[in-house]
Amino acid sequence: MVIVFFSEIVMIEQLARGRLQRALPRGMELSHFMVLNHFARLGGEKTPAQLARIFHVTKGAMTNTLRKLDAAGYVHIRPDWDDARRKWVGLSPAGQSARDRAVLAMAPVFDDLLEELGPGRLRDALPTLRAIRAVLGAEET
């Protein structure tokens, strides 16, 4: 039962990722959007290590993503004045604009899903999905 359940989740993730990636503006990857969206929603600054933990990726993978976002002008990376080994990352105005364009491009991606299932069924599924994420995420803390 659990294997079938998670097989469905994995397949849904692959299908959703494919749709989203095709809808993103040229040159933007889903990982880029996720970082930009995080900053757009929550604001502030984070270190690369903090972002790696938030997104459950290696520090190297996050550094690669941040390097690409910085090259595009979507984030500002500054040194930590108290600890020269650490850097701080924040969203630039160009990054906010790129995120907003991506949101507009992605908006119609799941119209068929919304039409077929309705907003109520999707909303009803959220507590269960969040509970699963919380249980699985508890292992990593």
Buried (B, 14 or more C-beta within 10 A) or exposed (E): EEEEEEEEEEEEEEEBEEBBBEBBEEEBEBBBBBBBBBBBEEEEBBBBEBBBBBBEBEEEEBBEBBEBBBEBEBBBBEEEEEEEEEBBBBBBEBBBEBBEEBEEBBEEBBEEEEEEEEEEEEEEEEEEEEEEEEEEEEEEE
